[in-house]
Amino acid sequence: MWLNMLFVAIGGFFGANCRYIMSQFFKKRIPSKWALRTLVVNLLGSFLLGFLIGVNGEERITLLLGTGFMGAFTTYSTFNLETIQLFQTKEKGSAIVYLILTYFGGIMLAFLGLLIGKI
């Protein structure tokens, strides 16, 4: 159990740092008043997690990359907060587009990743 927790912790450390680096990269290059950075990270994470599950790797690799890395890389709480902020600033259209892109896009990309992983 402790070794499994170590794999999750190591993956989480790298996943959180990768999310931070990607957010900073997009922040400097693509100014956007809504949550493009979170959207890109969550969609990429959905695809990669689907791919990882499709490959059906060893348990510790899944703990390291799936639970740890992807768990820290993607961010459901930030997505929720940003959606609420869009509604509060009267940007209902942007909020609805963000919701649709995140949920529908995330599910589709996870499915695509799963299919590709099985090949």
Backbone as XML, in Angstrom:
<?xml version="1.0"?>
<chain id="A" units="angstrom">
  <residue number="1" name="MET">
    <atom name="N" x="0.812" y="-1.189" z="0.000"/>
    <atom name="CA" x="0.000" y="0.000" z="0.000"/>
    <atom name="C" x="0.866" y="1.267" z="0.000"/>
  </residue>
  <residue number="2" name="TRP">
    <atom name="N" x="1.908" y="1.309" z="0.808"/>
    <atom name="CA" x="2.760" y="2.503" z="0.872"/>
    <atom name="C" x="3.472" y="2.761" z="-0.445"/>
  </residue>
  <residue number="3" name="LEU">
    <atom name="N" x="3.887" y="1.687" z="-1.094"/>
    <atom name="CA" x="4.554" y="1.855" z="-2.381"/>
    <atom name="C" x="3.577" y="2.405" z="-3.421"/>
  </residue>
  <residue number="4" name="ASN">
    <atom name="N" x="2.341" y="1.918" z="-3.396"/>
    <atom name="CA" x="1.318" y="2.441" z="-4.302"/>
    <atom name="C" x="1.076" y="3.932" z="-4.049"/>
  </residue>
  <residue number="5" name="MET">
    <atom name="N" x="1.023" y="4.320" z="-2.787"/>
    <atom name="CA" x="0.827" y="5.730" z="-2.447"/>
    <atom name="C" x="2.004" y="6.571" z="-2.928"/>
  </residue>
  <residue number="6" name="LEU">
    <atom name="N" x="3.190" y="6.012" z="-2.883"/>
    <atom name="CA" x="4.365" y="6.717" z="-3.369"/>
    <atom name="C" x="4.261" y="6.953" z="-4.879"/>
  </residue>
  <residue number="7" name="PHE">
    <atom name="N" x="3.798" y="5.950" z="-5.619"/>
    <atom name="CA" x="3.607" y="6.105" z="-7.064"/>
    <atom name="C" x="2.591" y="7.213" z="-7.357"/>
  </residue>
  <residue number="8" name="VAL">
    <atom name="N" x="1.487" y="7.247" z="-6.612"/>
    <atom name="CA" x="0.472" y="8.288" z="-6.798"/>
    <atom name="C" x="1.063" y="9.662" z="-6.468"/>
  </residue>
  <residue number="9" name="ALA">
    <atom name="N" x="1.814" y="9.744" z="-5.380"/>
    <atom name="CA" x="2.404" y="11.028" z="-4.967"/>
    <atom name="C" x="3.408" y="11.543" z="-5.996"/>
  </residue>
  <residue number="10" name="ILE">
    <atom name="N" x="4.239" y="10.674" z="-6.512"/>
    <atom name="CA" x="5.229" y="11.081" z="-7.519"/>
    <atom name="C" x="4.511" y="11.562" z="-8.788"/>
  </residue>
  <residue number="11" name="GLY">
    <atom name="N" x="3.528" y="10.799" z="-9.225"/>
    <atom name="CA" x="2.747" y="11.200" z="-10.394"/>
    <atom name="C" x="2.042" y="12.525" z="-10.163"/>
  </residue>
  <residue number="12" name="GLY">
    <atom name="N" x="1.474" y="12.708" z="-8.968"/>
    <atom name="CA" x="0.792" y="13.952" z="-8.638"/>
    <atom name="C" x="1.729" y="15.148" z="-8.655"/>
  </residue>
  <residue number="13" name="PHE">
    <atom name="N" x="2.940" y="14.960" z="-8.159"/>
    <atom name="CA" x="3.933" y="16.036" z="-8.163"/>
    <atom name="C" x="4.212" y="16.502" z="-9.586"/>
  </residue>
  <residue number="14" name="PHE">
    <atom name="N" x="4.457" y="15.559" z="-10.472"/>
    <atom name="CA" x="4.771" y="15.916" z="-11.856"/>
    <atom name="C" x="3.541" y="16.434" z="-12.607"/>
  </residue>
  <residue number="15" name="GLY">
    <atom name="N" x="2.374" y="15.867" z="-12.333"/>
    <atom name="CA" x="1.154" y="16.331" z="-12.990"/>
    <atom name="C" x="0.809" y="17.761" z="-12.629"/>
  </residue>
  <residue number="16" name="ALA">
    <atom name="N" x="0.908" y="18.097" z="-11.350"/>
    <atom name="CA" x="0.606" y="19.463" z="-10.907"/>
    <atom name="C" x="1.590" y="20.455" z="-11.508"/>
  </residue>
  <residue number="17" name="ASN">
    <atom name="N" x="2.850" y="20.085" z="-11.545"/>
    <atom name="CA" x="3.856" y="20.980" z="-12.128"/>
    <atom name="C" x="3.678" y="21.137" z="-13.626"/>
  </residue>
  <residue number="18" name="CYS">
    <atom name="N" x="3.309" y="20.081" z="-14.319"/>
    <atom name="CA" x="3.043" y="20.185" z="-15.762"/>
    <atom name="C" x="1.845" y="21.088" z="-16.023"/>
  </residue>
  <residue number="19" name="ARG">
    <atom name="N" x="0.800" y="20.979" z="-15.189"/>
    <atom name="CA" x="-0.357" y="21.855" z="-15.348"/>
    <atom name="C" x="0.060" y="23.308" z="-15.163"/>
  </residue>
  <residue number="20" name="TYR">
    <atom name="N" x="0.874" y="23.580" z="-14.155"/>
    <atom name="CA" x="1.336" y="24.948" z="-13.907"/>
    <atom name="C" x="2.141" y="25.469" z="-15.097"/>
  </residue>
  <residue number="21" name="ILE">
    <atom name="N" x="3.057" y="24.663" z="-15.607"/>
    <atom name="CA" x="3.897" y="25.070" z="-16.732"/>
    <atom name="C" x="3.039" y="25.341" z="-17.972"/>
  </residue>
  <residue number="22" name="MET">
    <atom name="N" x="2.078" y="24.453" z="-18.251"/>
    <atom name="CA" x="1.197" y="24.658" z="-19.411"/>
    <atom name="C" x="0.349" y="25.914" z="-19.250"/>
  </residue>
  <residue number="23" name="SER">
    <atom name="N" x="-0.156" y="26.139" z="-18.047"/>
    <atom name="CA" x="-0.964" y="27.332" z="-17.800"/>
    <atom name="C" x="-0.153" y="28.598" z="-18.035"/>
  </residue>
  <residue number="24" name="GLN">
    <atom name="N" x="1.073" y="28.611" z="-17.567"/>
    <atom name="CA" x="1.932" y="29.777" z="-17.764"/>
    <atom name="C" x="2.273" y="29.961" z="-19.243"/>
  </residue>
  <residue number="25" name="PHE">
    <atom name="N" x="2.511" y="28.871" z="-19.929"/>
    <atom name="CA" x="2.810" y="28.921" z="-21.362"/>
    <atom name="C" x="1.654" y="29.571" z="-22.121"/>
  </residue>
  <residue number="26" name="PHE">
    <atom name="N" x="0.420" y="29.081" z="-21.870"/>
    <atom name="CA" x="-0.747" y="29.615" z="-22.565"/>
    <atom name="C" x="-1.067" y="31.034" z="-22.120"/>
  </residue>
  <residue number="27" name="LYS">
    <atom name="N" x="-0.859" y="31.339" z="-20.859"/>
    <atom name="CA" x="-1.159" y="32.670" z="-20.337"/>
    <atom name="C" x="-0.347" y="33.739" z="-21.059"/>
  </residue>
  <residue number="28" name="LYS">
    <atom name="N" x="0.904" y="33.426" z="-21.350"/>
    <atom name="CA" x="1.786" y="34.396" z="-22.008"/>
    <atom name="C" x="1.518" y="34.502" z="-23.499"/>
  </residue>
  <residue number="29" name="ARG">
    <atom name="N" x="1.064" y="33.443" z="-24.128"/>
    <atom name="CA" x="0.937" y="33.414" z="-25.575"/>
    <atom name="C" x="-0.476" y="33.634" z="-26.092"/>
  </residue>
  <residue number="30" name="ILE">
    <atom name="N" x="-1.463" y="33.245" z="-25.307"/>
    <atom name="CA" x="-2.848" y="33.355" z="-25.761"/>
    <atom name="C" x="-3.666" y="34.065" z="-24.687"/>
  </residue>
  <residue number="31" name="PRO">
    <atom name="N" x="-3.693" y="35.398" z="-24.747"/>
    <atom name="CA" x="-4.514" y="36.105" z="-23.763"/>
    <atom name="C" x="-5.988" y="35.801" z="-24.005"/>
  </residue>
  <residue number="32" name="SER">
    <atom name="N" x="-6.672" y="35.421" z="-22.975"/>
    <atom name="CA" x="-8.079" y="35.074" z="-23.096"/>
    <atom name="C" x="-8.785" y="35.456" z="-21.807"/>
  </residue>
  <residue number="33" name="LYS">
    <atom name="N" x="-9.977" y="36.031" z="-21.947"/>
    <atom name="CA" x="-10.693" y="36.400" z="-20.737"/>
    <atom name="C" x="-11.453" y="35.224" z="-20.136"/>
  </residue>
  <residue number="34" name="TRP">
    <atom name="N" x="-11.563" y="34.142" z="-20.857"/>
    <atom name="CA" x="-12.135" y="32.964" z="-20.224"/>
    <atom name="C" x="-11.163" y="31.811" z="-20.240"/>
  </residue>
  <residue number="35" name="ALA">
    <atom name="N" x="-11.559" y="30.712" z="-19.745"/>
    <atom name="CA" x="-10.717" y="29.642" z="-19.244"/>
    <atom name="C" x="-10.117" y="28.727" z="-20.300"/>
  </residue>
  <residue number="36" name="LEU">
    <atom name="N" x="-9.477" y="29.283" z="-21.286"/>
    <atom name="CA" x="-8.874" y="28.476" z="-22.338"/>
    <atom name="C" x="-7.808" y="27.531" z="-21.785"/>
  </residue>
  <residue number="37" name="ARG">
    <atom name="N" x="-7.014" y="28.016" z="-20.849"/>
    <atom name="CA" x="-5.931" y="27.184" z="-20.281"/>
    <atom name="C" x="-6.498" y="25.938" z="-19.605"/>
  </residue>
  <residue number="38" name="THR">
    <atom name="N" x="-7.513" y="26.120" z="-18.789"/>
    <atom name="CA" x="-8.113" y="24.984" z="-18.087"/>
    <atom name="C" x="-8.771" y="24.035" z="-19.076"/>
  </residue>
  <residue number="39" name="LEU">
    <atom name="N" x="-9.426" y="24.580" z="-20.084"/>
    <atom name="CA" x="-10.074" y="23.753" z="-21.095"/>
    <atom name="C" x="-9.053" y="22.865" z="-21.805"/>
  </residue>
  <residue number="40" name="VAL">
    <atom name="N" x="-7.945" y="23.443" z="-22.243"/>
    <atom name="CA" x="-6.924" y="22.679" z="-22.969"/>
    <atom name="C" x="-6.341" y="21.587" z="-22.071"/>
  </residue>
  <residue number="41" name="VAL">
    <atom name="N" x="-6.019" y="21.930" z="-20.830"/>
    <atom name="CA" x="-5.440" y="20.948" z="-19.906"/>
    <atom name="C" x="-6.423" y="19.806" z="-19.644"/>
  </residue>
  <residue number="42" name="ASN">
    <atom name="N" x="-7.697" y="20.144" z="-19.409"/>
    <atom name="CA" x="-8.677" y="19.101" z="-19.117"/>
    <atom name="C" x="-8.967" y="18.215" z="-20.329"/>
  </residue>
  <residue number="43" name="LEU">
    <atom name="N" x="-9.013" y="18.799" z="-21.507"/>
    <atom name="CA" x="-9.248" y="17.983" z="-22.710"/>
    <atom name="C" x="-8.051" y="17.080" z="-23.000"/>
  </residue>
  <residue number="44" name="LEU">
    <atom name="N" x="-6.858" y="17.625" z="-22.888"/>
    <atom name="CA" x="-5.653" y="16.807" z="-23.077"/>
    <atom name="C" x="-5.600" y="15.688" z="-22.044"/>
  </residue>
  <residue number="45" name="GLY">
    <atom name="N" x="-5.891" y="16.017" z="-20.803"/>
    <atom name="CA" x="-5.894" y="15.012" z="-19.741"/>
    <atom name="C" x="-6.920" y="13.918" z="-19.974"/>
  </residue>
  <residue number="46" name="SER">
    <atom name="N" x="-8.088" y="14.285" z="-20.486"/>
    <atom name="CA" x="-9.127" y="13.294" z="-20.790"/>
    <atom name="C" x="-8.643" y="12.310" z="-21.852"/>
  </residue>
  <residue number="47" name="PHE">
    <atom name="N" x="-8.036" y="12.857" z="-22.906"/>
    <atom name="CA" x="-7.506" y="11.996" z="-23.960"/>
    <atom name="C" x="-6.419" y="11.070" z="-23.418"/>
  </residue>
  <residue number="48" name="LEU">
    <atom name="N" x="-5.475" y="11.629" z="-22.686"/>
    <atom name="CA" x="-4.349" y="10.836" z="-22.181"/>
    <atom name="C" x="-4.796" y="9.764" z="-21.194"/>
  </residue>
  <residue number="49" name="LEU">
    <atom name="N" x="-5.759" y="10.078" z="-20.343"/>
    <atom name="CA" x="-6.256" y="9.066" z="-19.407"/>
    <atom name="C" x="-6.987" y="7.956" z="-20.160"/>
  </residue>
  <residue number="50" name="GLY">
    <atom name="N" x="-7.782" y="8.330" z="-21.157"/>
    <atom name="CA" x="-8.426" y="7.309" z="-21.985"/>
    <atom name="C" x="-7.408" y="6.413" z="-22.664"/>
  </residue>
  <residue number="51" name="PHE">
    <atom name="N" x="-6.353" y="7.026" z="-23.201"/>
    <atom name="CA" x="-5.282" y="6.265" z="-23.849"/>
    <atom name="C" x="-4.621" y="5.314" z="-22.864"/>
  </residue>
  <residue number="52" name="LEU">
    <atom name="N" x="-4.314" y="5.807" z="-21.675"/>
    <atom name="CA" x="-3.670" y="4.985" z="-20.651"/>
    <atom name="C" x="-4.528" y="3.780" z="-20.279"/>
  </residue>
  <residue number="53" name="ILE">
    <atom name="N" x="-5.804" y="4.004" z="-20.112"/>
    <atom name="CA" x="-6.706" y="2.901" z="-19.781"/>
    <atom name="C" x="-6.825" y="1.940" z="-20.966"/>
  </residue>
  <residue number="54" name="GLY">
    <atom name="N" x="-6.840" y="2.476" z="-22.172"/>
    <atom name="CA" x="-6.907" y="1.634" z="-23.369"/>
    <atom name="C" x="-5.696" y="0.731" z="-23.496"/>
  </residue>
  <residue number="55" name="VAL">
    <atom name="N" x="-4.526" y="1.254" z="-23.158"/>
    <atom name="CA" x="-3.296" y="0.455" z="-23.200"/>
    <atom name="C" x="-3.344" y="-0.651" z="-22.159"/>
  </residue>
  <residue number="56" name="ASN">
    <atom name="N" x="-4.069" y="-0.385" z="-21.070"/>
    <atom name="CA" x="-4.258" y="-1.375" z="-20.003"/>
    <atom name="C" x="-2.931" y="-1.846" z="-19.434"/>
  </residue>
  <residue number="57" name="GLY">
    <atom name="N" x="-2.167" y="-0.881" z="-18.956"/>
    <atom name="CA" x="-0.838" y="-1.165" z="-18.429"/>
    <atom name="C" x="-0.858" y="-1.772" z="-17.037"/>
  </residue>
  <residue number="58" name="GLU">
    <atom name="N" x="0.306" y="-1.962" z="-16.527"/>
    <atom name="CA" x="0.515" y="-2.533" z="-15.194"/>
    <atom name="C" x="-0.061" y="-1.603" z="-14.132"/>
  </residue>
  <residue number="59" name="GLU">
    <atom name="N" x="-0.501" y="-2.161" z="-13.015"/>
    <atom name="CA" x="-1.205" y="-1.396" z="-11.978"/>
    <atom name="C" x="-0.407" y="-0.195" z="-11.476"/>
  </residue>
  <residue number="60" name="ARG">
    <atom name="N" x="0.862" y="-0.360" z="-11.246"/>
    <atom name="CA" x="1.660" y="0.749" z="-10.703"/>
    <atom name="C" x="1.850" y="1.869" z="-11.732"/>
  </residue>
  <residue number="61" name="ILE">
    <atom name="N" x="1.914" y="1.512" z="-12.996"/>
    <atom name="CA" x="1.991" y="2.539" z="-14.042"/>
    <atom name="C" x="0.680" y="3.322" z="-14.076"/>
  </residue>
  <residue number="62" name="THR">
    <atom name="N" x="-0.442" y="2.625" z="-13.932"/>
    <atom name="CA" x="-1.743" y="3.286" z="-13.902"/>
    <atom name="C" x="-1.853" y="4.192" z="-12.680"/>
  </residue>
  <residue number="63" name="LEU">
    <atom name="N" x="-1.333" y="3.748" z="-11.530"/>
    <atom name="CA" x="-1.338" y="4.592" z="-10.333"/>
    <atom name="C" x="-0.467" y="5.831" z="-10.535"/>
  </residue>
  <residue number="64" name="LEU">
    <atom name="N" x="0.700" y="5.643" z="-11.111"/>
    <atom name="CA" x="1.639" y="6.741" z="-11.335"/>
    <atom name="C" x="1.079" y="7.754" z="-12.338"/>
  </residue>
  <residue number="65" name="LEU">
    <atom name="N" x="0.675" y="7.268" z="-13.501"/>
    <atom name="CA" x="0.257" y="8.158" z="-14.585"/>
    <atom name="C" x="-1.231" y="8.511" z="-14.556"/>
  </residue>
  <residue number="66" name="GLY">
    <atom name="N" x="-2.073" y="7.550" z="-14.217"/>
    <atom name="CA" x="-3.519" y="7.796" z="-14.221"/>
    <atom name="C" x="-3.982" y="8.526" z="-12.976"/>
  </residue>
  <residue number="67" name="THR">
    <atom name="N" x="-3.867" y="7.866" z="-11.840"/>
    <atom name="CA" x="-4.338" y="8.454" z="-10.590"/>
    <atom name="C" x="-3.487" y="9.651" z="-10.188"/>
  </residue>
  <residue number="68" name="GLY">
    <atom name="N" x="-2.170" y="9.500" z="-10.219"/>
    <atom name="CA" x="-1.273" y="10.563" z="-9.771"/>
    <atom name="C" x="-1.150" y="11.701" z="-10.758"/>
  </residue>
  <residue number="69" name="PHE">
    <atom name="N" x="-0.539" y="11.414" z="-11.904"/>
    <atom name="CA" x="-0.259" y="12.483" z="-12.872"/>
    <atom name="C" x="-1.538" y="13.128" z="-13.400"/>
  </residue>
  <residue number="70" name="MET">
    <atom name="N" x="-2.436" y="12.323" z="-13.963"/>
    <atom name="CA" x="-3.651" y="12.894" z="-14.556"/>
    <atom name="C" x="-4.573" y="13.490" z="-13.503"/>
  </residue>
  <residue number="71" name="GLY">
    <atom name="N" x="-4.585" y="12.899" z="-12.311"/>
    <atom name="CA" x="-5.402" y="13.452" z="-11.236"/>
    <atom name="C" x="-4.964" y="14.855" z="-10.852"/>
  </residue>
  <residue number="72" name="ALA">
    <atom name="N" x="-3.668" y="15.102" z="-10.883"/>
    <atom name="CA" x="-3.147" y="16.429" z="-10.541"/>
    <atom name="C" x="-3.092" y="17.347" z="-11.761"/>
  </residue>
  <residue number="73" name="PHE">
    <atom name="N" x="-2.947" y="16.778" z="-12.932"/>
    <atom name="CA" x="-2.835" y="17.575" z="-14.163"/>
    <atom name="C" x="-4.164" y="18.214" z="-14.528"/>
  </residue>
  <residue number="74" name="THR">
    <atom name="N" x="-5.225" y="17.430" z="-14.492"/>
    <atom name="CA" x="-6.547" y="17.963" z="-14.813"/>
    <atom name="C" x="-7.129" y="18.624" z="-13.569"/>
  </residue>
  <residue number="75" name="THR">
    <atom name="N" x="-8.108" y="19.484" z="-13.773"/>
    <atom name="CA" x="-8.593" y="20.257" z="-12.638"/>
    <atom name="C" x="-10.088" y="20.520" z="-12.730"/>
  </residue>
  <residue number="76" name="TYR">
    <atom name="N" x="-10.834" y="19.685" z="-12.090"/>
    <atom name="CA" x="-12.285" y="19.810" z="-12.067"/>
    <atom name="C" x="-12.725" y="21.004" z="-11.221"/>
  </residue>
  <residue number="77" name="SER">
    <atom name="N" x="-12.054" y="21.249" z="-10.115"/>
    <atom name="CA" x="-12.453" y="22.348" z="-9.229"/>
    <atom name="C" x="-12.234" y="23.702" z="-9.901"/>
  </residue>
  <residue number="78" name="THR">
    <atom name="N" x="-11.127" y="23.877" z="-10.615"/>
    <atom name="CA" x="-10.886" y="25.138" z="-11.322"/>
    <atom name="C" x="-11.919" y="25.322" z="-12.428"/>
  </residue>
  <residue number="79" name="PHE">
    <atom name="N" x="-12.231" y="24.254" z="-13.129"/>
    <atom name="CA" x="-13.267" y="24.298" z="-14.160"/>
    <atom name="C" x="-14.589" y="24.793" z="-13.574"/>
  </residue>
  <residue number="80" name="ASN">
    <atom name="N" x="-14.986" y="24.239" z="-12.424"/>
    <atom name="CA" x="-16.242" y="24.656" z="-11.800"/>
    <atom name="C" x="-16.207" y="26.127" z="-11.395"/>
  </residue>
  <residue number="81" name="LEU">
    <atom name="N" x="-15.125" y="26.555" z="-10.785"/>
    <atom name="CA" x="-14.998" y="27.943" z="-10.351"/>
    <atom name="C" x="-15.056" y="28.900" z="-11.547"/>
  </residue>
  <residue number="82" name="GLU">
    <atom name="N" x="-14.326" y="28.575" z="-12.600"/>
    <atom name="CA" x="-14.314" y="29.438" z="-13.780"/>
    <atom name="C" x="-15.693" y="29.505" z="-14.445"/>
  </residue>
  <residue number="83" name="THR">
    <atom name="N" x="-16.423" y="28.405" z="-14.428"/>
    <atom name="CA" x="-17.776" y="28.402" z="-14.987"/>
    <atom name="C" x="-18.680" y="29.329" z="-14.180"/>
  </residue>
  <residue number="84" name="ILE">
    <atom name="N" x="-18.603" y="29.240" z="-12.862"/>
    <atom name="CA" x="-19.406" y="30.119" z="-12.003"/>
    <atom name="C" x="-19.029" y="31.580" z="-12.241"/>
  </residue>
  <residue number="85" name="GLN">
    <atom name="N" x="-17.741" y="31.861" z="-12.373"/>
    <atom name="CA" x="-17.297" y="33.229" z="-12.615"/>
    <atom name="C" x="-17.828" y="33.762" z="-13.938"/>
  </residue>
  <residue number="86" name="LEU">
    <atom name="N" x="-17.887" y="32.922" z="-14.962"/>
    <atom name="CA" x="-18.451" y="33.363" z="-16.242"/>
    <atom name="C" x="-19.930" y="33.710" z="-16.092"/>
  </residue>
  <residue number="87" name="PHE">
    <atom name="N" x="-20.671" y="32.884" z="-15.350"/>
    <atom name="CA" x="-22.089" y="33.185" z="-15.122"/>
    <atom name="C" x="-22.245" y="34.476" z="-14.310"/>
  </residue>
  <residue number="88" name="GLN">
    <atom name="N" x="-21.395" y="34.672" z="-13.311"/>
    <atom name="CA" x="-21.491" y="35.860" z="-12.465"/>
    <atom name="C" x="-21.167" y="37.147" z="-13.222"/>
  </residue>
  <residue number="89" name="THR">
    <atom name="N" x="-20.303" y="37.060" z="-14.208"/>
    <atom name="CA" x="-19.953" y="38.252" z="-14.990"/>
    <atom name="C" x="-20.870" y="38.419" z="-16.192"/>
  </residue>
  <residue number="90" name="LYS">
    <atom name="N" x="-21.991" y="37.742" z="-16.152"/>
    <atom name="CA" x="-23.022" y="37.867" z="-17.204"/>
    <atom name="C" x="-22.559" y="37.369" z="-18.565"/>
  </residue>
  <residue number="91" name="GLU">
    <atom name="N" x="-21.618" y="36.454" z="-18.565"/>
    <atom name="CA" x="-21.150" y="35.855" z="-19.815"/>
    <atom name="C" x="-21.747" y="34.452" z="-19.940"/>
  </residue>
  <residue number="92" name="LYS">
    <atom name="N" x="-23.060" y="34.400" z="-19.922"/>
    <atom name="CA" x="-23.767" y="33.118" z="-19.935"/>
    <atom name="C" x="-23.452" y="32.289" z="-21.178"/>
  </residue>
  <residue number="93" name="GLY">
    <atom name="N" x="-23.372" y="32.954" z="-22.331"/>
    <atom name="CA" x="-23.049" y="32.236" z="-23.565"/>
    <atom name="C" x="-21.684" y="31.564" z="-23.479"/>
  </residue>
  <residue number="94" name="SER">
    <atom name="N" x="-20.694" y="32.289" z="-22.990"/>
    <atom name="CA" x="-19.355" y="31.717" z="-22.835"/>
    <atom name="C" x="-19.366" y="30.578" z="-21.823"/>
  </residue>
  <residue number="95" name="ALA">
    <atom name="N" x="-20.132" y="30.743" z="-20.756"/>
    <atom name="CA" x="-20.214" y="29.693" z="-19.733"/>
    <atom name="C" x="-20.815" y="28.411" z="-20.314"/>
  </residue>
  <residue number="96" name="ILE">
    <atom name="N" x="-21.851" y="28.558" z="-21.104"/>
    <atom name="CA" x="-22.501" y="27.379" z="-21.698"/>
    <atom name="C" x="-21.571" y="26.705" z="-22.706"/>
  </residue>
  <residue number="97" name="VAL">
    <atom name="N" x="-20.883" y="27.497" z="-23.527"/>
    <atom name="CA" x="-19.919" y="26.929" z="-24.476"/>
    <atom name="C" x="-18.813" y="26.200" z="-23.726"/>
  </residue>
  <residue number="98" name="TYR">
    <atom name="N" x="-18.318" y="26.808" z="-22.661"/>
    <atom name="CA" x="-17.268" y="26.191" z="-21.838"/>
    <atom name="C" x="-17.735" y="24.863" z="-21.248"/>
  </residue>
  <residue number="99" name="LEU">
    <atom name="N" x="-18.968" y="24.836" z="-20.728"/>
    <atom name="CA" x="-19.527" y="23.594" z="-20.182"/>
    <atom name="C" x="-19.616" y="22.512" z="-21.254"/>
  </residue>
  <residue number="100" name="ILE">
    <atom name="N" x="-20.153" y="22.865" z="-22.404"/>
    <atom name="CA" x="-20.331" y="21.889" z="-23.483"/>
    <atom name="C" x="-18.984" y="21.376" z="-23.985"/>
  </residue>
  <residue number="101" name="LEU">
    <atom name="N" x="-18.053" y="22.297" z="-24.231"/>
    <atom name="CA" x="-16.732" y="21.881" z="-24.716"/>
    <atom name="C" x="-16.017" y="20.992" z="-23.710"/>
  </residue>
  <residue number="102" name="THR">
    <atom name="N" x="-16.112" y="21.346" z="-22.437"/>
    <atom name="CA" x="-15.415" y="20.564" z="-21.418"/>
    <atom name="C" x="-16.032" y="19.178" z="-21.272"/>
  </residue>
  <residue number="103" name="TYR">
    <atom name="N" x="-17.351" y="19.119" z="-21.086"/>
    <atom name="CA" x="-17.972" y="17.808" z="-20.862"/>
    <atom name="C" x="-18.021" y="16.957" z="-22.126"/>
  </residue>
  <residue number="104" name="PHE">
    <atom name="N" x="-18.587" y="17.498" z="-23.184"/>
    <atom name="CA" x="-18.714" y="16.723" z="-24.417"/>
    <atom name="C" x="-17.335" y="16.426" z="-25.004"/>
  </residue>
  <residue number="105" name="GLY">
    <atom name="N" x="-16.495" y="17.461" z="-25.083"/>
    <atom name="CA" x="-15.150" y="17.271" z="-25.617"/>
    <atom name="C" x="-14.327" y="16.301" z="-24.777"/>
  </residue>
  <residue number="106" name="GLY">
    <atom name="N" x="-14.438" y="16.416" z="-23.455"/>
    <atom name="CA" x="-13.695" y="15.518" z="-22.574"/>
    <atom name="C" x="-14.107" y="14.065" z="-22.737"/>
  </residue>
  <residue number="107" name="ILE">
    <atom name="N" x="-15.408" y="13.841" z="-22.828"/>
    <atom name="CA" x="-15.901" y="12.469" z="-23.011"/>
    <atom name="C" x="-15.463" y="11.918" z="-24.371"/>
  </residue>
  <residue number="108" name="MET">
    <atom name="N" x="-15.595" y="12.732" z="-25.405"/>
    <atom name="CA" x="-15.207" y="12.277" z="-26.746"/>
    <atom name="C" x="-13.709" y="11.996" z="-26.830"/>
  </residue>
  <residue number="109" name="LEU">
    <atom name="N" x="-12.896" y="12.873" z="-26.243"/>
    <atom name="CA" x="-11.446" y="12.663" z="-26.291"/>
    <atom name="C" x="-11.009" y="11.480" z="-25.430"/>
  </residue>
  <residue number="110" name="ALA">
    <atom name="N" x="-11.673" y="11.275" z="-24.295"/>
    <atom name="CA" x="-11.365" y="10.093" z="-23.480"/>
    <atom name="C" x="-11.688" y="8.822" z="-24.267"/>
  </residue>
  <residue number="111" name="PHE">
    <atom name="N" x="-12.820" y="8.828" z="-24.957"/>
    <atom name="CA" x="-13.217" y="7.685" z="-25.780"/>
    <atom name="C" x="-12.231" y="7.462" z="-26.921"/>
  </residue>
  <residue number="112" name="LEU">
    <atom name="N" x="-11.824" y="8.553" z="-27.582"/>
    <atom name="CA" x="-10.853" y="8.450" z="-28.665"/>
    <atom name="C" x="-9.512" y="7.907" z="-28.140"/>
  </residue>
  <residue number="113" name="GLY">
    <atom name="N" x="-9.074" y="8.423" z="-27.000"/>
    <atom name="CA" x="-7.841" y="7.927" z="-26.390"/>
    <atom name="C" x="-7.925" y="6.447" z="-26.061"/>
  </residue>
  <residue number="114" name="LEU">
    <atom name="N" x="-9.085" y="6.021" z="-25.537"/>
    <atom name="CA" x="-9.304" y="4.616" z="-25.217"/>
    <atom name="C" x="-9.198" y="3.750" z="-26.465"/>
  </residue>
  <residue number="115" name="LEU">
    <atom name="N" x="-9.837" y="4.198" z="-27.544"/>
    <atom name="CA" x="-9.780" y="3.437" z="-28.805"/>
    <atom name="C" x="-8.355" y="3.343" z="-29.347"/>
  </residue>
  <residue number="116" name="ILE">
    <atom name="N" x="-7.663" y="4.467" z="-29.338"/>
    <atom name="CA" x="-6.279" y="4.487" z="-29.848"/>
    <atom name="C" x="-5.376" y="3.630" z="-28.959"/>
  </residue>
  <residue number="117" name="GLY">
    <atom name="N" x="-5.594" y="3.690" z="-27.660"/>
    <atom name="CA" x="-4.798" y="2.893" z="-26.728"/>
    <atom name="C" x="-4.950" y="1.401" z="-26.933"/>
  </residue>
  <residue number="118" name="LYS">
    <atom name="N" x="-6.127" y="0.982" z="-27.399"/>
    <atom name="CA" x="-6.375" y="-0.435" z="-27.622"/>
    <atom name="C" x="-5.750" y="-0.960" z="-28.905"/>
  </residue>
  <residue number="119" name="ILE">
    <atom name="N" x="-5.340" y="-0.052" z="-29.779"/>
    <atom name="CA" x="-4.767" y="-0.467" z="-31.075"/>
    <atom name="C" x="-3.385" y="-1.053" z="-30.853"/>
  </residue>
</chain>
